[in-house]
Amino acid sequence: MLMIVAVLRTVREVSNQRFMESRKSWDSNQITREYFDSLLVEMRHIDAVIPSTKFELYGETFDTPVMMAALSHLNNIRENGMVEMARGARAANAVNWAGMCDEAELEAITAAGTRTISIIKPYADNDYILQRIEHAERCGVLALGMDVDHAFGADGKYDVVLGEKMKPKSLSELREFIKSTKLPFIIKGVLSEQDAYKALEAGAKGIVVSHHHGIMNYAVPPLFILPGIAKVINRQIPVFVDCGIMSGMDVFKALSLGADAVSVGRAVMEPLKMNGSEGVRDQIIKITEELAGVMARTCSRDLKNIDPAVIWHRNGW
Ligand SMILES: Cc1cc2nc3c(=O)[nH]c(=O)nc-3n(C[C@H](O)[C@H](O)[C@H](O)COP(=O)(O)O)c2cc1C
């Protein structure tokens, strides 16, 4: 009898543990997915037209507001991965972002002819940051910026990425970087209205609302906080969003809630791994077509005419 009770207890404990693991209630990526799925969209058919997904950024026109996220270390999944991604973005006439890379890699990415936004890490050494800004300018990037959310590790100490020391940046340091360049400077990793105000104060020419694919547990989903941040920004500079975007429907929800464009990271990594630049191009086109499908059924004729009132919130959020 005792034996049976012990076995039943073990089975229950194991299944409880499995349940907790599968829920991962702390995981910001899962919370973000749940929030996306809690948003519902009403339909508007009368007076609808074929929608345009043309996207204007810093004086240039692209076919889609779906941009490649600032990724790095893509050689781990595909030889010359960063350049292949850039080629795919170019073939889809989309904006490409480049994350942490050395100067030679950024030169190869921009040589692919893709309009690229270079995101420079918050290196502890500000002189090195200024050098990288100058180098990115020489490469002819469309814009540049910094992922300010990558300064700390989870232990409260300064982060070290591939042996490089990071350090958080103050408002005056950000102002110095921004003043050093004629190119638009974007602050990536804004997840509070407070940082949105500071980004404006620093003179940023764009922000990315993001939790850096779950850099901290229980991070608020970017789309949840987006309307508040968009209100602070008040159309003075573009607002971009990333984290967890998998489909055109996700893009539509982000645009409805105040984003000008979105970045897609992990959803292009598998196509990149399997089919290189063609996989990337096809994935951007697929997501853009899905976006157009939702725009058509919500009477949204272009990106500037998406009514936030089409979004409905399920109870509980
Ligand atoms: C493999 C990988 C590398 C990344 N490297 C960088 C980086 O160097 N700089 C940066 O700002 N963000 C980096 N990111 C974060 C992405 O730019 C983006 O914020 C994040 O992946 C969220 O989008 P997603 O859910 O569509 O992947 C990286 C993400 C991945 C998956």
The ligand as an ORCA input file, in Angstrom:
! r2SCAN-3c Opt
* xyz 0 1
  C      20.802     35.048    -32.482
  C      20.426     36.415    -32.038
  C      21.392     37.404    -31.976
  C      21.067     38.693    -31.584
  N      22.041     39.661    -31.551
  C      21.706     40.948    -31.250
  C      22.675     41.988    -31.289
  O      23.847     41.770    -31.542
  N      22.263     43.254    -31.043
  C      20.960     43.553    -30.730
  O      20.626     44.715    -30.525
  N      20.031     42.576    -30.659
  C      20.366     41.287    -30.918
  N      19.415     40.318    -30.890
  C      18.026     40.675    -30.512
  C      17.174     41.010    -31.731
  O      17.578     42.175    -32.362
  C      15.698     41.206    -31.330
  O      15.607     42.258    -30.399
  C      15.085     39.954    -30.713
  O      15.560     38.802    -31.332
  C      13.567     39.983    -30.681
  O      12.981     39.682    -31.878
  P      12.487     38.186    -32.304
  O      11.576     37.679    -31.230
  O      11.793     38.432    -33.598
  O      13.697     37.330    -32.412
  C      19.728     39.005    -31.246
  C      18.761     37.993    -31.310
  C      19.086     36.725    -31.695
  C      18.001     35.670    -31.755
*
